[in-house]
Amino acid sequence: MTTLYYVHDPMCSWCWAFRPVLHEALSKLPESIEVNYLVGGLAPDSDETMDDDTQTMIQHHWNNIIERVPGTQFNFDFWTLNIPRRSTYSACRAVLAAKNQNPNFEDAMIHAIQQVYYLQAQNPSDENTLMTCAESVGLNTEQFQGDLHSIQTNQQFIEQVKLARSMPIRGFPSLVLEEKGRFISVPIDYLNAESILNFIAAATEDKNF
């Protein structure tokens, strides 16, 4: 079985920019390739307010993305309506807690977190925002809250981060192909799904594309 790993963080702005091309590419993959998402863990748990330099850096990333990936939207009201924290691990665990209820909820939860963060100027570092996301995608919120704080979910998170860091990745997002026991880094193209598909086809010598 050939596996394509998508290594991401739900609060990674470049992952948000990559989403349209990612889903186009995934929709065109042959059924012979299994797709697995891995949360990579961008920023550890923290209750500290993000310092001014970090806030400026992230806003610079947002502006850079707007220029480089046309059509990507950000709501900059986030920076005045919230107390930003450099903390994404809870959002990562939220994705795993959603998947625990049903694998179909995994990507829906990622998208919900991205939308409230980047479009609605809400803070996914806060549990109440994650609860809102869980409700919006149709999760059992009581089960979700329990899973969010469970030892099992945290262990899954640790294992995914460990696996992601053992792969040839250069930050988030990353695509890694596991083919015949080898891990192959797939170049990210934020504008063209076909270049990604062509690389995978060549790497797997798959004629089903």
Secondary structure, 3 states (H helix, E strand, C coil): CEEEEEEECCCCHHHHHHHHHHHHHHHCCCCCEEEEEEECCCCCCCCCECCHHHHHHHHHHHHHHHHHCCCCCCCCCHHHHCCCECCCHHHHHHHHHHHHHCCCHHHHHHHHHHHHHHCCCCCCCCHHHHHHHHHHCCCCHHHHHHHHCCHHHHHHHHHHHHHHHCCCCCCCCEEEEEECCEEEEECCCCCCHHHHHHHHHHHHCCCCC
